Amino acid sequence: MSRAMSLLCIIAVVATAAAAHAACPGNADALGTERVLAVDPATYPRIGRKHFPQTLPLRPKEVVLTFDDGPEPGSTARVLDALQRECVRASFFVLGRSAAAHPALVRRELQDGHTVGHHSFAHPLLDRMPVEAAEAEINRGFAAVDAALYGKAERSPVTPFFRFPGFASNRALLERLERRHIAVFGADLWASDWDPMTPAQQLALVLGRLDSTRGGIILFHDTKAQTAAMLPEFLRALKRRGYAVVHVVAAPMRPATAASIELILRQQVAARPQTAKLSK
C-alpha cells in the first residue's frame, strides 16, 4: 500500500471514529447510521440476491438504503431532507443526464455524506444494445456524474459502483465491469415504487418485505413523490423495529488521487455528524 493510501485510510478511520461519538443535531432519537461498510469490487463484484448469488455481509436487521434515477428537483431534495433529519447515510445511483442537468443536487448528495454511484447516462436497457455501445453509454454516465461532482472525469469513475437500469445486464457487460474493478449492485428487496400507490401503501409493502428478508439492500427511487412522502415515516419505523442502517463506501483500491481522497473524506467527515463505526 502506498504512503498516500495509508494516510488516506488512517484519516478515514479516525474521522469515522470521531463521528461515532457525535449526536444527531436537533434529533436526539434519530435512527442514525450504525456503521460504514467498505466494499471492494474484487471481493464483491456483483451483489444483491434478487439478481446475483452473493450479497453484502450484513447482519440480521441491517439495511442498506439505495436510490435510483435521480437527481430530480423536488423529490430528491425531500429525500435528502428526510435522511438528514435522521442522520442516515444512503447510496444514490445517479443518471448522467440528471447529474448534468442538476449538478447542485448531486453535489448536495456528496456533501451530505452519501455515496454517489452510477446508473448509466440516459437509462436505456443495456442488454438490448451492442456491447460496445452499451459500454460507451455506461462510460458517458460515469463521465457526466464525475464532471458534475469534481469538475472533471477520468476513464475510471471515482466511485466504482454501478447499477444496471432495469437490472438489464448480460454476461459480457458484467465481465467487462468486473475487469475494470467496478462493483455491480442489484438489490435484496425493492419498494416497487415504479407502481403508483399511496405513501401508506408503499410503507406497508416495504415493511412487510423487510419482515421476510430481515434486512438487506433496499431499492427506492428518489424521483418518486410517493417515496419522498413515505420516507420520513419509514425511517422512524426502522428505528421502532430495531433495524440498523449500514452505509456502503468504496474501499480504497487504486493509487490515491485528489478526487478519491476528497470523496472518502467527504463521506467520513460530512458536515452533519452521525453515529457510525467503520468495518470491512
C-alpha positions in Angstrom: 0.0 0.0 0.0 1.4 3.4 -0.9 2.1 6.0 1.7 -0.6 8.3 0.3 -3.2 5.4 0.5 -2.1 4.5 4.0 -2.5 8.1 5.1 -5.9 8.2 3.5 -7.1 5.1 5.3 -5.8 6.4 8.6 -7.6 9.7 8.1 -10.9 8.0 7.1 -10.8 5.7 10.1 -10.0 8.5 12.6 -12.7 10.7 11.1 -15.3 8.0 11.3 -14.4 7.2 14.9 -14.8 10.8 15.8 -18.2 10.9 14.1 -19.3 7.8 16.1 -19.5 10.0 19.3 -21.4 12.8 17.7 -25.2 13.2 18.3 -27.6 13.9 15.5 -28.3 17.7 15.6 -31.8 18.5 16.6 -33.0 14.9 16.9 -31.9 13.0 20.0 -33.9 10.0 19.0 -32.6 9.8 15.4 -32.2 6.5 13.6 -28.6 7.3 12.6 -26.2 5.2 10.7 -24.9 2.2 12.6 -21.7 1.5 10.6 -19.8 2.1 7.4 -19.0 -0.9 5.2 -16.1 -0.6 2.8 -16.9 -2.6 -0.4 -14.0 -3.9 -2.5 -15.2 -4.8 -6.1 -12.6 -7.5 -6.2 -14.3 -9.3 -3.3 -17.9 -8.2 -4.2 -18.1 -7.8 -8.0 -21.9 -8.4 -8.0 -24.2 -8.0 -5.1 -27.9 -8.3 -4.3 -29.8 -11.6 -4.1 -32.6 -10.5 -6.3 -30.1 -10.8 -9.2 -26.9 -12.5 -8.1 -25.9 -15.3 -5.8 -23.9 -13.0 -3.5 -24.9 -10.0 -1.4 -23.2 -7.8 1.2 -22.1 -9.2 4.5 -24.9 -7.7 6.5 -26.0 -8.8 10.0 -29.7 -9.6 10.7 -31.8 -6.5 10.6 -29.2 -4.4 8.9 -30.3 -2.4 5.8 -28.6 -0.5 3.0 -30.7 2.3 1.5 -30.3 2.9 -2.2 -32.0 5.3 -4.5 -32.0 5.2 -8.3 -32.7 7.5 -11.3 -32.1 11.0 -9.8 -31.4 13.6 -9.0 -34.9 15.1 -9.6 -35.8 18.6 -8.4 -38.4 18.4 -5.6 -38.4 14.8 -4.8 -34.7 14.3 -4.4 -34.4 17.3 -2.1 -37.2 15.9 0.1 -35.4 12.5 0.3 -32.2 14.3 1.3 -34.0 16.3 3.9 -35.6 13.2 5.4 -32.2 11.4 5.6 -30.6 14.5 7.1 -33.2 14.7 9.9 -32.4 11.2 10.9 -28.6 11.4 10.3 -28.9 8.4 7.9 -26.5 7.8 5.0 -27.6 6.2 1.8 -26.3 5.4 -1.7 -27.6 7.2 -4.8 -27.3 5.6 -8.3 -27.4 8.6 -10.5 -28.1 9.1 -14.1 -25.5 11.1 -16.0 -28.1 13.3 -17.8 -29.7 14.2 -14.5 -26.4 15.0 -12.8 -25.6 17.2 -15.8 -29.0 18.9 -15.6 -29.0 19.3 -11.8 -25.4 19.4 -10.6 -26.2 21.2 -7.3 -28.4 18.4 -6.2 -25.9 15.7 -7.0 -23.2 17.7 -5.2 -25.5 18.0 -2.2 -25.8 14.2 -2.1 -22.0 14.0 -1.8 -21.7 17.0 0.6 -24.4 15.4 2.9 -22.1 12.3 3.2 -23.9 9.9 0.9 -22.3 7.6 -1.6 -22.9 8.6 -5.2 -22.8 5.7 -7.7 -23.7 5.3 -11.3 -26.8 4.3 -13.3 -25.8 5.0 -17.0 -26.3 8.3 -18.8 -29.9 8.0 -20.1 -31.4 4.8 -18.6 -31.5 2.5 -21.6 -31.9 -1.3 -21.3 -28.2 -2.1 -21.9 -28.7 -5.8 -22.6 -30.6 -4.8 -25.7 -27.7 -2.8 -27.1 -24.5 -3.9 -28.8 -21.8 -4.5 -26.2 -19.6 -1.6 -27.4 -22.5 0.8 -27.5 -23.7 -0.3 -24.1 -20.2 0.2 -22.5 -20.0 3.7 -24.2 -23.3 4.6 -22.6 -22.0 3.4 -19.2 -18.8 5.5 -19.6 -20.8 8.5 -20.7 -22.7 8.3 -17.4 -19.5 7.9 -15.4 -18.1 11.0 -17.0 -21.2 13.1 -16.6 -21.6 12.3 -12.9 -17.9 12.8 -12.1 -17.8 16.1 -14.0 -20.8 17.4 -12.0 -19.2 16.3 -8.7 -15.5 17.1 -9.3 -15.3 19.3 -12.4 -13.5 16.6 -14.4 -13.7 12.9 -15.3 -11.3 10.2 -16.0 -11.9 6.8 -17.6 -12.5 5.1 -14.3 -15.2 6.6 -12.0 -14.2 7.9 -8.6 -16.8 5.7 -7.0 -16.7 2.2 -8.7 -20.4 1.3 -8.1 -22.8 0.7 -10.9 -26.4 -0.4 -11.1 -27.9 -1.5 -14.5 -31.1 0.3 -15.5 -33.9 -2.1 -15.1 -31.3 -4.7 -13.9 -30.8 -5.4 -17.6 -27.3 -6.9 -17.6 -25.7 -9.6 -19.6 -22.6 -11.7 -19.2 -20.4 -9.6 -21.5 -21.1 -6.3 -19.7 -20.8 -7.9 -16.3 -17.4 -9.3 -17.2 -16.2 -6.0 -18.6 -17.2 -4.1 -15.4 -15.6 -6.8 -13.2 -12.3 -6.4 -15.2 -12.5 -2.7 -14.5 -13.0 -3.3 -10.8 -16.5 -1.8 -10.8 -19.0 -3.4 -8.4 -22.5 -4.1 -9.8 -25.3 -3.5 -7.4 -28.6 -5.4 -7.6 -30.9 -5.4 -4.5 -32.2 -7.8 -1.9 -35.6 -6.3 -1.9 -37.3 -3.3 -3.6 -40.1 -0.9 -2.8 -41.8 -1.4 -6.2 -42.2 2.4 -6.2 -42.5 2.3 -10.0 -46.1 1.3 -9.4 -48.4 4.1 -8.4 -49.6 3.7 -4.7 -50.1 5.9 -1.7 -47.2 6.5 0.7 -49.1 4.5 3.3 -49.4 1.6 0.9 -45.8 1.7 0.0 -44.7 1.9 3.6 -46.8 -1.3 4.4 -45.4 -3.1 1.4 -41.7 -2.4 2.2 -42.0 -3.1 5.9 -43.8 -6.4 5.0 -40.9 -7.4 2.7 -38.4 -6.4 5.4 -40.1 -8.8 7.8 -39.5 -11.5 5.3 -35.9 -10.7 4.4 -34.8 -9.4 7.9 -32.8 -6.7 6.2 -30.7 -6.3 3.0 -30.1 -3.8 0.2 -33.3 -1.9 -0.4 -34.1 -0.2 -3.8 -36.0 3.0 -3.9 -36.3 5.8 -6.5 -35.7 9.4 -5.3 -37.5 10.6 -8.4 -40.9 9.3 -7.0 -43.0 11.7 -5.0 -44.6 8.8 -3.1 -41.2 7.6 -1.9 -40.2 11.1 -0.7 -43.5 11.4 1.2 -43.2 7.9 2.7 -39.5 8.1 3.7 -39.8 10.0 7.0 -42.2 7.5 8.5 -40.2 4.6 7.0 -37.1 5.8 8.8 -38.9 6.1 12.1 -40.4 2.6 11.6 -36.9 1.2 11.1 -35.9 2.7 14.5 -39.0 1.3 16.2 -38.5 -2.1 14.8 -34.8 -2.4 15.7 -33.3 -2.1 12.3 -29.8 -0.5 11.7 -28.6 1.4 8.7 -25.3 0.5 7.1 -23.6 3.0 4.7 -21.6 1.4 1.9 -18.5 3.2 0.5 -15.8 2.1 -1.9 -12.8 0.5 -0.4 -9.6 2.3 -1.5 -8.1 0.1 -4.2 -6.2 2.2 -6.6 -3.4 4.7 -6.0 -4.9 7.7 -4.3 -5.9 10.7 -6.4 -7.1 14.1 -5.2 -10.6 13.2 -6.2 -10.7 9.9 -4.4 -9.2 11.4 -1.3 -11.8 14.2 -1.4 -14.6 11.6 -1.8 -13.5 9.4 1.2 -13.1 12.5 3.4 -16.5 13.9 2.5 -18.1 10.5 3.1 -16.5 10.2 6.5 -16.4 13.8 7.6 -19.6 15.2 6.3 -21.0 18.4 7.7 -23.7 16.6 9.7 -22.4 14.1 12.2 -23.8 10.5 12.6 -23.3 7.5 14.8 -21.1 5.2 12.8 -18.4 2.6 13.0 -16.1 1.6 10.2 -16.0 -2.1 9.2 -14.8 -4.2 6.4 
